[in-house]
Amino acid sequence: MHGLYLLWWVEERQMFAAVVASALAAGDLALMLIEIPTGWFADRYGHKKSLVVGSAIQVAGMLACWLGHGIPGLIAASVLVALGDAFRSGARQALLYRSCVALHQEGAFQTIEARTDALERLALVGLVLAGGAIVETFGFVAGWIAETMLCTIGLMLACAMVEPPASPHTDSPETSAGLLTMRMALLVLPAAALGAAASAGSFLVQTAGRATVTGVTAFVAAAAIAEATGSWLAIHVPSGSARAAFAEATAPRQQVVLAGVGSLLIAVALAVPAAFEVTMLALALLSGLADPLRAAAVQRLSKDEARARTASLAGVCDMALSTALLPLAGMWRRR
């Protein structure tokens, strides 16, 4: 149902599009505000518990989307979905990293994160298409039943997970300096900027005057595939516990270089409008490549008692830059 929320609320629930858009924006704002507190919860009470809580809230959010009515139902659904995402976002990476360390496979984190990220992006395309087919054939109720069942399966998987033991971090003295050091900023901000630019570029393509339904659908699918390809390429970037010090030293430089290449692509897109869509796809690929590389470097640099909070901080930066850049893209489109 990822691609059908707007259609559900506007067409089926007969709500104004502006009201729905405002409620969804409020959900994004709520997610930014609660990312760090939920990251603290995960670090304090356990990453598995945070995943279980977030998955349970996600099920409630799907039920609210399905059964809710009017503005109260819309707001409740938006807030519940945001809260579920917040409880899971940082905890997921922290649990995976700790598990890899407990198995003496710290270097496998980047490979698993990259592969999972790529498969997740591809699966989302398939699920969107499947959701559209289910709704078209059986109606919205069948779509929401399928969505709720998928979320329930996610809750069951979270309950089956095992909390790995603590893994004291001794590689970097910078971990005692707090959540956001200069090195951490150089790790977090470039990938956030790439993601925001790719999102804004996608918005411009989808809102072009010559855009068609078929063309927009094809571009959105191509962008998702490009991001998945970038994540898959991250598997082949050298990492591993034997080279942890080397990777930690070069990771900020990697991110800055990727951001520099992204800036060149944006310059090309503005200078050569005919190449805009192609350069935006290349930008999506860079964004997909930067995310798992950043996740691995951030976990390697974080204190063990703050892994989820640090990952959540990266998520906040992603959302903040995207939220700030999309209105600018809208102003550019009006020009």
Residue frames relative to the residue before (quaternion, step in Angstrom):
aa qw qx qy qz dx dy dz
M 1.0000 0.0000 0.0000 0.0000 0.00 0.00 0.00
H 0.3462 0.7784 -0.4745 0.2215 3.59 1.28 0.05
G 0.7624 0.3732 -0.2087 0.4858 3.59 0.93 -0.80
L 0.6993 0.4940 -0.2553 0.4492 3.60 1.26 -0.05
Y 0.3487 0.7564 -0.4966 0.2443 3.61 1.23 0.18
L 0.6842 0.4945 -0.2955 0.4472 3.56 0.81 -1.04
L 0.6572 0.5116 -0.3128 0.4567 3.57 0.92 -0.89
W 0.6323 0.5421 -0.3293 0.4448 3.59 1.02 -0.79
W 0.7370 0.4273 -0.2457 0.4625 3.57 0.71 -1.05
V 0.7195 0.4480 -0.2642 0.4603 3.59 0.90 -0.85
E 0.7669 0.3733 -0.2066 0.4794 3.60 0.77 -1.00
E 0.7574 0.3901 -0.2149 0.4776 3.59 0.81 -0.99
R 0.7627 0.3507 -0.1917 0.5084 3.57 0.95 -0.88
Q 0.3689 -0.7837 0.4428 0.2315 3.57 1.35 0.07
M 0.3962 0.6928 -0.4988 0.3379 3.57 0.85 1.00
F 0.5701 -0.5993 0.4362 0.3543 3.55 -1.15 0.64
A 0.5547 -0.6337 0.4277 0.3284 3.56 -0.98 0.88
A 0.6335 0.5412 -0.3369 0.4385 3.60 1.00 -0.78
V 0.6397 0.5174 -0.3221 0.4682 3.59 1.04 -0.77
V 0.6521 0.5097 -0.3104 0.4676 3.57 0.96 -0.89
A 0.6539 0.5109 -0.3150 0.4606 3.58 0.93 -0.90
S 0.6488 0.5161 -0.3190 0.4592 3.60 0.98 -0.81
A 0.6589 0.5034 -0.3114 0.4642 3.58 0.98 -0.83
L 0.6483 0.5030 -0.3211 0.4728 3.59 0.99 -0.78
A 0.6310 0.5144 -0.3298 0.4780 3.59 1.05 -0.74
A 0.6294 0.5247 -0.3311 0.4679 3.58 1.06 -0.75
G 0.6229 0.5311 -0.3354 0.4663 3.57 1.09 -0.69
D 0.6395 0.5112 -0.3223 0.4752 3.59 1.02 -0.77
L 0.6420 0.5141 -0.3199 0.4702 3.57 1.01 -0.82
A 0.6414 0.5196 -0.3225 0.4634 3.57 0.98 -0.85
L 0.6326 0.5339 -0.3334 0.4512 3.58 1.01 -0.80
M 0.6501 0.5109 -0.3234 0.4601 3.60 0.97 -0.81
L 0.6880 0.5042 -0.2843 0.4378 3.58 0.96 -0.87
I 0.7738 0.3654 -0.1926 0.4802 3.60 1.00 -0.75
E 0.4042 0.7264 -0.4767 0.2858 3.63 1.23 -0.02
I 0.7146 0.4493 -0.2705 0.4629 3.60 0.74 -0.99
P 0.6554 0.4947 -0.3384 0.4595 3.68 0.86 -0.79
T 0.6743 0.4677 -0.3131 0.4781 3.61 0.94 -0.76
G 0.5895 0.5441 -0.3635 0.4735 3.59 1.16 -0.53
W 0.6248 0.5208 -0.3284 0.4801 3.58 1.05 -0.78
F 0.6237 0.5404 -0.3386 0.4521 3.60 0.97 -0.84
A 0.6683 0.5051 -0.3027 0.4546 3.58 0.91 -0.93
D 0.6803 0.4785 -0.2925 0.4719 3.59 0.93 -0.88
R 0.7004 0.4828 -0.2687 0.4518 3.58 1.03 -0.76
Y 0.8270 0.2519 -0.0960 0.4933 3.59 0.81 -0.98
G 0.6899 -0.4715 0.2852 0.4694 3.60 1.21 -0.04
H 0.4700 -0.6996 0.4672 0.2673 3.53 -0.91 0.96
K 0.6123 0.5342 -0.3571 0.4606 3.59 1.05 -0.64
K 0.6484 0.5150 -0.3269 0.4555 3.60 0.91 -0.87
S 0.6439 0.5175 -0.3251 0.4602 3.56 1.00 -0.80
L 0.6431 0.5106 -0.3229 0.4706 3.60 1.01 -0.78
V 0.6458 0.5134 -0.3199 0.4658 3.59 0.99 -0.82
V 0.6601 0.4990 -0.3072 0.4700 3.59 0.89 -0.92
G 0.6778 0.4972 -0.2961 0.4535 3.57 0.88 -0.95
S 0.6621 0.5006 -0.3099 0.4637 3.59 0.98 -0.79
A 0.6339 0.5171 -0.3294 0.4714 3.59 1.05 -0.75
I 0.6518 0.4981 -0.3107 0.4801 3.58 0.99 -0.84
Q 0.6118 0.5542 -0.3456 0.4462 3.59 1.08 -0.72
V 0.6253 0.5169 -0.3358 0.4787 3.60 1.00 -0.76
A 0.6512 0.5030 -0.3120 0.4749 3.58 0.96 -0.88
G 0.6345 0.5380 -0.3269 0.4485 3.57 1.03 -0.76
M 0.6497 0.5038 -0.3168 0.4730 3.58 0.99 -0.78
L 0.6396 0.5115 -0.3214 0.4753 3.58 1.02 -0.76
A 0.6426 0.5120 -0.3222 0.4701 3.59 1.05 -0.74
C 0.6207 0.5284 -0.3396 0.4693 3.59 1.04 -0.73
W 0.7019 0.4830 -0.2568 0.4561 3.53 0.96 -0.94
L 0.8190 0.2996 -0.1184 0.4749 3.56 0.71 -1.11
G 0.5460 0.6489 -0.3960 0.3522 3.60 1.21 -0.33
H 0.1620 -0.7744 0.6069 0.0762 3.54 -1.21 0.64
G 0.8416 0.2182 -0.1449 0.4723 3.52 -1.16 0.64
I 0.7641 -0.3697 0.2714 0.4537 3.52 -1.34 -0.15
P 0.6352 0.5181 -0.3633 0.4428 3.68 0.87 -0.72
G 0.6656 0.4978 -0.3105 0.4612 3.59 0.94 -0.83
L 0.6433 0.5258 -0.3166 0.4576 3.56 1.03 -0.81
I 0.6683 0.4902 -0.3010 0.4716 3.57 0.93 -0.91
A 0.6423 0.5238 -0.3254 0.4552 3.58 0.94 -0.87
A 0.6591 0.5084 -0.3114 0.4585 3.57 0.93 -0.88
S 0.6674 0.5097 -0.3066 0.4480 3.59 0.89 -0.94
V 0.6843 0.4819 -0.2888 0.4648 3.58 0.90 -0.92
L 0.6583 0.5100 -0.3195 0.4521 3.60 0.93 -0.82
V 0.6465 0.5046 -0.3247 0.4712 3.59 0.95 -0.82
A 0.6523 0.5080 -0.3123 0.4679 3.59 0.98 -0.86
L 0.6601 0.5111 -0.3078 0.4564 3.59 0.95 -0.87
G 0.6439 0.5150 -0.3215 0.4656 3.58 0.99 -0.80
D 0.6454 0.5135 -0.3173 0.4681 3.58 0.97 -0.84
A 0.6625 0.5265 -0.3092 0.4339 3.57 0.94 -0.91
F 0.6674 0.5034 -0.3099 0.4529 3.60 0.91 -0.83
R 0.7328 0.4386 -0.2393 0.4619 3.59 1.09 -0.63
S 0.5871 0.6568 -0.3779 0.2849 3.59 0.98 -0.81
G 0.7706 0.3413 -0.2013 0.4992 3.60 0.55 -1.09
A 0.6258 0.5703 -0.3383 0.4106 3.57 1.05 -0.78
R 0.6118 0.5779 -0.3536 0.4083 3.58 1.03 -0.75
Q 0.7018 0.4532 -0.2754 0.4757 3.58 0.80 -0.98
A 0.6515 0.5230 -0.3235 0.4443 3.57 0.96 -0.84
L 0.6512 0.5103 -0.3170 0.4638 3.60 0.95 -0.84
L 0.6611 0.5019 -0.3112 0.4629 3.58 0.94 -0.85
Y 0.6674 0.5002 -0.3177 0.4510 3.59 0.86 -0.88
R 0.6579 0.5052 -0.3107 0.4641 3.59 0.91 -0.89
S 0.6344 0.5308 -0.3294 0.4553 3.57 1.04 -0.79
C 0.6469 0.5142 -0.3183 0.4645 3.58 0.98 -0.85
V 0.6549 0.5044 -0.3104 0.4694 3.58 0.97 -0.85
A 0.6510 0.5226 -0.3190 0.4487 3.59 0.95 -0.87
L 0.7104 0.4161 -0.2436 0.5128 3.59 1.14 -0.63
H 0.4395 -0.7097 0.4321 0.3412 3.58 1.36 0.16
Q 0.5584 0.5637 -0.3934 0.4644 3.55 1.09 0.85
E 0.0540 0.8454 -0.5294 0.0470 3.59 0.93 0.87
G 0.6582 0.5359 -0.3121 0.4269 3.57 0.99 -0.79
A 0.6005 0.5799 -0.3613 0.4155 3.59 1.22 -0.38
F 0.4838 0.6929 -0.4379 0.3066 3.60 1.20 -0.36
Q 0.6840 0.4929 -0.3036 0.4439 3.57 0.79 -1.00
T 0.6494 0.5168 -0.3212 0.4561 3.59 0.96 -0.81
I 0.6793 0.4778 -0.2924 0.4741 3.58 0.89 -0.94
E 0.6507 0.5177 -0.3166 0.4565 3.59 0.93 -0.89
A 0.6727 0.4953 -0.2994 0.4609 3.60 0.91 -0.91
R 0.6702 0.4930 -0.3047 0.4636 3.57 0.90 -0.93
T 0.6585 0.5105 -0.3075 0.4595 3.57 0.95 -0.89
D 0.6414 0.5284 -0.3188 0.4558 3.56 0.98 -0.88
A 0.6614 0.5056 -0.3064 0.4616 3.58 0.93 -0.89
L 0.6886 0.4750 -0.2847 0.4682 3.58 0.85 -0.94
E 0.6170 0.5507 -0.3443 0.4445 3.58 1.08 -0.71
R 0.6665 0.4973 -0.3059 0.4636 3.58 0.94 -0.89
L 0.6645 0.4867 -0.3076 0.4765 3.59 0.97 -0.81
A 0.6434 0.5249 -0.3232 0.4540 3.58 0.99 -0.82
L 0.6113 0.5598 -0.3548 0.4325 3.58 1.05 -0.72
V 0.6224 0.5268 -0.3385 0.4697 3.58 1.02 -0.79
G 0.6779 0.4950 -0.2898 0.4598 3.57 0.90 -0.94
L 0.6669 0.5035 -0.3056 0.4565 3.57 0.97 -0.83
V 0.6164 0.5362 -0.3467 0.4608 3.58 1.05 -0.73
L 0.6710 0.4848 -0.2951 0.4770 3.57 0.93 -0.91
A 0.6529 0.5079 -0.3132 0.4666 3.59 0.99 -0.85
G 0.6395 0.5283 -0.3259 0.4535 3.58 0.99 -0.82
G 0.6478 0.5122 -0.3200 0.4644 3.56 0.97 -0.82
A 0.6561 0.5082 -0.3125 0.4621 3.58 0.99 -0.82
I 0.6475 0.5175 -0.3239 0.4561 3.59 0.97 -0.84
V 0.6800 0.4828 -0.2932 0.4676 3.58 0.87 -0.95
E 0.6502 0.5260 -0.3172 0.4471 3.56 0.96 -0.85
T 0.7343 0.4301 -0.2281 0.4731 3.58 1.02 -0.84
F 0.8363 0.2164 -0.0656 0.4995 3.58 0.79 -1.04
G 0.5912 -0.5891 0.3717 0.4065 3.59 1.21 -0.23
F 0.6971 -0.4999 0.3303 0.3937 3.55 -1.31 0.34
V 0.6025 0.5725 -0.3740 0.4117 3.61 0.99 -0.72
A 0.6520 0.5020 -0.3138 0.4737 3.58 0.95 -0.85
G 0.6314 0.5385 -0.3294 0.4504 3.58 1.05 -0.75
W 0.6893 0.4657 -0.2856 0.4757 3.58 0.91 -0.87
I 0.5977 0.5382 -0.3678 0.4668 3.60 1.09 -0.60
A 0.6640 0.4985 -0.3042 0.4669 3.59 0.91 -0.90
E 0.6494 0.5175 -0.3161 0.4589 3.59 0.97 -0.86
T 0.6710 0.4962 -0.2967 0.4643 3.58 0.91 -0.92
M 0.6383 0.5198 -0.3272 0.4641 3.59 1.02 -0.74
L 0.6347 0.5192 -0.3330 0.4655 3.60 0.98 -0.78
C 0.6609 0.4939 -0.3063 0.4749 3.59 0.95 -0.85
T 0.6305 0.5260 -0.3327 0.4638 3.60 1.05 -0.70
I 0.6156 0.5225 -0.3380 0.4835 3.58 1.07 -0.72
G 0.6283 0.5317 -0.3276 0.4639 3.58 1.04 -0.77
L 0.6344 0.5214 -0.3197 0.4727 3.58 1.04 -0.79
M 0.6534 0.5088 -0.3138 0.4645 3.59 0.96 -0.82
L 0.6416 0.5113 -0.3232 0.4717 3.59 1.01 -0.76
A 0.6361 0.5242 -0.3301 0.4600 3.59 1.01 -0.80
C 0.6579 0.5097 -0.3107 0.4592 3.59 0.99 -0.81
A 0.6743 0.5020 -0.2920 0.4562 3.59 1.13 -0.61
M 0.5430 0.6378 -0.4027 0.3691 3.61 1.21 -0.25
V 0.3334 -0.7260 0.5717 0.1868 3.54 -1.30 0.44
E 0.4047 -0.7032 0.5292 0.2486 3.58 -0.90 0.92
P 0.3125 -0.7625 0.5305 0.1988 3.64 -0.55 1.06
P 0.5889 -0.5786 0.4126 0.3851 3.61 -1.16 0.40
A 0.6496 -0.4995 0.3972 0.4133 3.53 -1.30 0.32
S 0.1519 -0.7833 0.5979 0.0767 3.55 -1.13 0.69
P 0.2561 -0.7985 0.5224 0.1546 3.60 0.13 1.24
H 0.2975 -0.7716 0.5462 0.1337 3.53 -0.90 1.03
T 0.0212 -0.8326 0.5529 -0.0263 3.56 -0.70 1.03
D 0.4751 0.7230 -0.4169 0.2788 3.58 1.27 -0.11
S 0.8320 0.1719 -0.0416 0.5258 3.59 0.90 -0.90
P 0.4025 -0.7133 0.5127 0.2575 3.61 -0.80 0.91
E 0.5557 0.6261 -0.3986 0.3746 3.58 1.19 -0.36
T 0.5468 0.6386 -0.4101 0.3536 3.60 1.14 -0.39
S 0.6517 0.5113 -0.3244 0.4569 3.61 1.16 -0.37
A 0.5793 0.6315 -0.3589 0.3698 3.58 1.27 -0.15
G 0.6792 -0.4664 0.3087 0.4752 3.60 1.21 -0.09
L 0.7262 -0.4528 0.3008 0.4208 3.52 -1.35 0.06
L 0.8261 0.1905 -0.0604 0.5269 3.58 0.83 -0.96
T 0.0076 0.7698 -0.6351 0.0634 3.54 -0.31 1.32
M 0.6932 -0.4408 0.3350 0.4615 3.57 -1.26 0.06
R 0.6521 0.5022 -0.3230 0.4671 3.59 0.96 -0.82
M 0.6488 0.5094 -0.3254 0.4622 3.58 0.96 -0.81
A 0.6276 0.5322 -0.3340 0.4597 3.59 1.03 -0.75
L 0.6633 0.4936 -0.3018 0.4746 3.58 1.02 -0.81
L 0.6306 0.5092 -0.3320 0.4826 3.58 1.21 -0.40
V 0.7461 0.4547 -0.2256 0.4309 3.56 0.86 -1.02
L 0.7293 0.5041 -0.2696 0.3759 3.58 0.71 -1.09
P 0.6407 0.5285 -0.3712 0.4152 3.69 0.83 -0.72
A 0.6722 0.4779 -0.3063 0.4754 3.61 0.88 -0.89
A 0.6243 0.5304 -0.3379 0.4635 3.59 1.06 -0.72
A 0.6539 0.5092 -0.3082 0.4670 3.58 0.99 -0.83
L 0.6387 0.5207 -0.3250 0.4640 3.60 0.99 -0.82
G 0.6695 0.5005 -0.2999 0.4597 3.57 0.91 -0.90
A 0.6559 0.5071 -0.3109 0.4648 3.58 0.98 -0.83
A 0.6561 0.5055 -0.3104 0.4665 3.58 0.98 -0.85
A 0.6475 0.5102 -0.3205 0.4666 3.59 0.98 -0.81
S 0.6456 0.5164 -0.3138 0.4669 3.59 1.03 -0.80
A 0.6632 0.4915 -0.3020 0.4769 3.57 0.96 -0.87
G 0.6434 0.5206 -0.3211 0.4603 3.58 1.00 -0.79
S 0.6306 0.5217 -0.3250 0.4739 3.57 1.02 -0.79
F 0.6259 0.5366 -0.3295 0.4603 3.58 1.02 -0.80
L 0.6690 0.5040 -0.3011 0.4558 3.59 0.92 -0.90
V 0.6400 0.5122 -0.3268 0.4704 3.58 1.01 -0.76
Q 0.7062 0.4816 -0.2711 0.4426 3.58 0.88 -0.97
T 0.7402 0.3910 -0.2231 0.4995 3.60 1.15 -0.53
A 0.3646 0.7286 -0.5008 0.2923 3.59 1.22 0.30
G 0.6012 -0.6098 0.3839 0.3454 3.57 -1.05 0.77
R 0.7130 0.4435 -0.2538 0.4801 3.59 1.09 -0.65
A 0.4306 0.7307 -0.4492 0.2808 3.60 1.27 -0.03
T 0.1427 -0.7615 0.6276 0.0768 3.54 -1.14 0.77
V 0.6651 -0.4973 0.3574 0.4273 3.57 -1.23 0.37
T 0.6662 0.4994 -0.3025 0.4639 3.58 0.91 -0.92
G 0.6748 0.5047 -0.2975 0.4488 3.57 0.92 -0.91
V 0.6568 0.5031 -0.3129 0.4664 3.57 0.95 -0.86
T 0.6432 0.5225 -0.3223 0.4577 3.58 0.92 -0.89
A 0.6655 0.5031 -0.3010 0.4620 3.56 0.94 -0.92
F 0.6633 0.4997 -0.3187 0.4570 3.59 0.95 -0.81
V 0.6471 0.5167 -0.3269 0.4555 3.60 0.91 -0.87
A 0.6577 0.4927 -0.3092 0.4786 3.58 0.96 -0.83
A 0.6558 0.5093 -0.3116 0.4620 3.59 0.96 -0.86
A 0.6383 0.5231 -0.3282 0.4596 3.59 1.01 -0.77
A 0.6444 0.5089 -0.3211 0.4719 3.59 1.01 -0.81
I 0.6492 0.5043 -0.3135 0.4754 3.58 0.99 -0.80
A 0.6302 0.5314 -0.3292 0.4605 3.59 1.04 -0.79
E 0.6519 0.5003 -0.3121 0.4768 3.60 0.95 -0.85
A 0.6476 0.5114 -0.3160 0.4681 3.58 0.98 -0.84
T 0.6298 0.5287 -0.3301 0.4636 3.59 1.03 -0.76
G 0.6421 0.5206 -0.3166 0.4652 3.57 1.00 -0.83
S 0.6495 0.5024 -0.3145 0.4763 3.58 0.96 -0.83
W 0.6469 0.5164 -0.3237 0.4583 3.58 0.99 -0.78
L 0.6291 0.5373 -0.3379 0.4487 3.59 1.04 -0.73
A 0.5885 0.5950 -0.3656 0.4074 3.60 1.13 -0.62
I 0.5335 0.6251 -0.4068 0.3989 3.57 1.20 -0.45
H 0.7396 0.4419 -0.2167 0.4591 3.56 1.02 -0.82
V 0.4954 0.6131 -0.4514 0.4182 3.59 1.27 0.13
P 0.5194 -0.6759 0.4103 0.3241 3.64 -0.69 1.01
S 0.1507 0.7424 -0.6430 0.1124 3.55 -1.05 0.86
G 0.3504 0.7421 -0.5347 0.2017 3.55 -1.25 -0.21
S 0.6177 -0.5891 0.3749 0.3616 3.55 -1.11 0.70
A 0.6225 0.5530 -0.3546 0.4253 3.58 1.07 -0.62
R 0.7549 0.3008 -0.1751 0.5558 3.55 1.22 -0.52
A 0.2337 0.8226 -0.4962 0.1502 3.58 1.21 0.45
A 0.6665 0.4985 -0.3170 0.4547 3.59 0.89 -0.89
F 0.6417 0.5153 -0.3210 0.4687 3.58 1.01 -0.82
A 0.6760 0.4945 -0.2981 0.4580 3.58 0.88 -0.95
E 0.6460 0.5278 -0.3203 0.4490 3.58 1.01 -0.82
A 0.6746 0.4960 -0.2945 0.4605 3.57 1.02 -0.77
T 0.7583 0.4003 -0.2081 0.4706 3.58 1.01 -0.81
A 0.4942 0.6989 -0.4216 0.2992 3.62 1.17 -0.41
P 0.6615 0.4775 -0.3425 0.4659 3.68 0.83 -0.78
R 0.6325 0.5285 -0.3342 0.4571 3.56 1.03 -0.77
Q 0.6086 0.5529 -0.3450 0.4527 3.59 1.02 -0.79
Q 0.6894 0.4909 -0.2881 0.4481 3.56 0.83 -1.00
V 0.6507 0.5108 -0.3187 0.4628 3.57 0.97 -0.83
V 0.6362 0.5199 -0.3269 0.4670 3.60 1.01 -0.80
L 0.6500 0.5097 -0.3167 0.4663 3.59 0.94 -0.86
A 0.6493 0.5041 -0.3157 0.4740 3.58 1.00 -0.81
G 0.6276 0.5369 -0.3305 0.4568 3.58 1.07 -0.73
V 0.6460 0.4978 -0.3129 0.4868 3.58 0.98 -0.84
G 0.6301 0.5335 -0.3283 0.4589 3.57 1.04 -0.77
S 0.6328 0.5262 -0.3288 0.4632 3.60 1.03 -0.77
L 0.6350 0.5180 -0.3263 0.4711 3.58 1.03 -0.75
L 0.6422 0.5180 -0.3251 0.4621 3.59 0.99 -0.78
I 0.6393 0.5151 -0.3279 0.4674 3.58 1.00 -0.79
A 0.6363 0.5246 -0.3248 0.4630 3.58 1.00 -0.83
V 0.6470 0.5067 -0.3158 0.4742 3.59 0.99 -0.82
A 0.6522 0.5272 -0.3185 0.4418 3.58 0.94 -0.88
L 0.6846 0.4716 -0.2841 0.4777 3.59 1.01 -0.80
A 0.6909 0.4793 -0.2783 0.4642 3.58 1.05 -0.75
V 0.7806 0.2016 -0.0949 0.5840 3.60 1.10 -0.71
P 0.2276 -0.8235 0.5018 0.1350 3.64 0.18 1.21
A 0.6082 0.5719 -0.3609 0.4157 3.61 1.06 -0.64
A 0.7156 0.4215 -0.2434 0.5010 3.58 1.19 -0.53
F 0.3312 0.7943 -0.4720 0.1912 3.59 1.28 0.09
E 0.7030 0.4730 -0.2950 0.4416 3.60 0.72 -1.00
V 0.6507 0.5153 -0.3223 0.4551 3.59 0.96 -0.82
T 0.6776 0.4800 -0.3010 0.4690 3.59 0.91 -0.86
M 0.6255 0.5249 -0.3477 0.4608 3.59 1.08 -0.60
L 0.6189 0.5179 -0.3403 0.4826 3.58 1.10 -0.61
A 0.6344 0.5075 -0.3247 0.4843 3.58 1.04 -0.75
L 0.6330 0.5235 -0.3261 0.4679 3.58 1.06 -0.74
A 0.6230 0.5276 -0.3305 0.4735 3.60 1.06 -0.74
L 0.6248 0.5310 -0.3346 0.4644 3.58 1.04 -0.76
L 0.6521 0.5079 -0.3138 0.4672 3.60 0.94 -0.88
S 0.6397 0.5238 -0.3272 0.4576 3.58 0.99 -0.82
G 0.6597 0.5044 -0.3037 0.4670 3.58 0.98 -0.83
L 0.6433 0.5139 -0.3135 0.4730 3.58 1.11 -0.68
A 0.6864 0.5169 -0.2915 0.4204 3.59 0.91 -0.93
D 0.6251 0.6016 -0.3512 0.3521 3.61 0.95 -0.82
P 0.7332 0.3938 -0.2792 0.4789 3.69 0.63 -0.91
L 0.5971 0.5423 -0.3749 0.4569 3.61 1.09 -0.57
R 0.6538 0.4977 -0.3111 0.4775 3.57 0.99 -0.81
A 0.6407 0.5415 -0.3367 0.4278 3.59 0.89 -0.90
A 0.6689 0.4971 -0.3021 0.4629 3.58 0.93 -0.90
A 0.6848 0.4830 -0.2924 0.4607 3.58 0.89 -0.92
V 0.6410 0.5263 -0.3294 0.4512 3.60 0.98 -0.80
Q 0.6669 0.4868 -0.3091 0.4719 3.60 0.92 -0.85
R 0.6469 0.5247 -0.3223 0.4498 3.57 1.00 -0.79
L 0.7237 0.4473 -0.2337 0.4706 3.58 1.08 -0.75
S 0.6126 0.6056 -0.3373 0.3797 3.59 1.21 -0.49
K 0.5113 -0.5707 0.5372 0.3526 3.51 -1.31 0.39
D 0.5828 -0.6149 0.3917 0.3589 3.58 -1.00 0.75
E 0.7039 0.4575 -0.2754 0.4684 3.59 1.03 -0.72
A 0.7435 0.3517 -0.2267 0.5216 3.61 1.22 0.10
R 0.2861 0.7998 -0.4951 0.1825 3.60 1.16 0.39
A 0.6898 0.4711 -0.2932 0.4650 3.60 0.83 -0.92
R 0.6428 0.5243 -0.3298 0.4508 3.59 0.99 -0.80
T 0.6579 0.5048 -0.3203 0.4580 3.59 0.95 -0.82
A 0.6472 0.4992 -0.3158 0.4819 3.58 0.99 -0.82
S 0.6434 0.5134 -0.3196 0.4694 3.58 1.03 -0.76
L 0.6075 0.5540 -0.3469 0.4513 3.58 1.08 -0.72
A 0.6245 0.5208 -0.3320 0.4780 3.58 1.03 -0.77
G 0.6478 0.5197 -0.3134 0.4605 3.58 1.00 -0.80
V 0.6261 0.5322 -0.3317 0.4633 3.58 1.04 -0.77
C 0.6482 0.5113 -0.3156 0.4678 3.58 0.96 -0.86
D 0.6169 0.5453 -0.3413 0.4535 3.57 1.00 -0.79
M 0.7159 0.4575 -0.2604 0.4586 3.56 0.77 -1.04
A 0.6423 0.5394 -0.3301 0.4331 3.57 0.98 -0.84
L 0.6854 0.4694 -0.2916 0.4741 3.59 0.89 -0.88
S 0.6436 0.5122 -0.3278 0.4647 3.60 0.97 -0.77
T 0.6560 0.5147 -0.3052 0.4600 3.57 0.98 -0.88
A 0.6800 0.4837 -0.2891 0.4692 3.57 1.04 -0.77
L 0.7154 0.4785 -0.2658 0.4343 3.59 0.98 -0.81
L 0.6011 0.5944 -0.3731 0.3823 3.62 1.01 -0.66
P 0.6487 0.4861 -0.3488 0.4703 3.68 0.87 -0.70
L 0.6211 0.5252 -0.3459 0.4677 3.61 1.05 -0.67
A 0.6300 0.5130 -0.3334 0.4783 3.58 1.06 -0.73
G 0.6289 0.5329 -0.3291 0.4606 3.57 1.06 -0.73
M 0.6407 0.5095 -0.3165 0.4794 3.59 1.02 -0.79
W 0.6324 0.5260 -0.3223 0.4686 3.57 1.02 -0.83
R 0.6516 0.5168 -0.3176 0.4554 3.59 0.97 -0.85
R 0.6488 0.5125 -0.3265 0.4581 3.61 0.96 -0.78
R 0.6230 0.5287 -0.3386 0.4665 3.59 1.13 -0.60
